[in-house]
Amino acid sequence: MREVREKQSMDGQPLIGVVDYGMGNLKSVGNACDFLGIPSRILKKPDELTACSHCIVPGVGAFKEAMVNLERGGWLDVLRLWALQDQRPILGICLGMQLFADQSEEFGLHEGLKWIPGEVKRIVPEDRSYRIPHMGWNDVQVVRDSVLYRDIPADSDFYFVHSYHFICLEDHHLTGTCMYGGRVTASIERDNIFAVQFHPEKSGPAGLQLLRNFSAIEA
C-alpha cells in the first residue's frame, strides 16, 4: 500500500487534473472535488497535466470511442509517461477504469492501455433475473488492503452504471468486488495506478471519502 500524506504539491495542496477526452462525467467529478475543498482542473490539453499532482481519467460510453479520443487528443503518451515512468497517482473511474485493461470485447475486440493485466467483458449474471446494465447502489466488499478504502466502513454502498467489467488476470490487483448475479469487479490497483468501476462522485459520503483518500496519496 502506497504511503499517504496530507501535503502533496509544492504549495502544500494537491491539484487534481481531470482528463477531458470527450467521454467523461467531468462536472460531477469537479463538483465533488470542490465540495471537499480539493483544487481540481478540467484538462483540455495534455500539456496541462504537468501542473497537477494527481490525475483522474473519468469515462462514460464505449471503449473503442474512448481509446480513439485519447489518441486523437494526444493523451496516450502523456498518460503513459505519468502512470508508468513517473509513477504518479492516477485514478480511473467507470469507463476510465476499463481503459487500463489489455483489451475489451465491447462491440468487437479493442486494445486498451495495458497498464493492469485484464480483459473487459460483458457482465453475465448467473441469475438471469438480474438486468443489464448494472445500475444503482451496491455494497462493495474490500478484498485487499487499499488506501482508497481508508476510513470507509466495511460493505459501504457505491453507485454503479455499467454493462461491462474488468476481469483481472492477476488476482492480486483486485481490491474490491460486488455481487450482481455473480461476482463483479468493483476496484483494482497496481502501485500508483488506481481504478474503480463505480462513480465515487455520485456515491455519497463513502465516495467522497474515497476521493479524499486518493488526493492524499503521495505524489
Secondary structure, 3 states (H helix, E strand, C coil): CCCECCCCCCCCCCCEEEECCCCCCHHHHHHHHHHHCCCEEEECCHHHHHHCCEEEECCCCCHHHHHHHHHHCCHHHHHHHHHHHCCCCEEEECHHHHCCCCEECCCCCEECCCCCCEEEEECCCCCCCCCCCEEEEEECEECCCCHHHCCCCCCCEEEEEECEEEEECCHHHEEEEEECCCEEEEEEEECCEEEECCCHHHCHHHHHHHHHHHHCECC
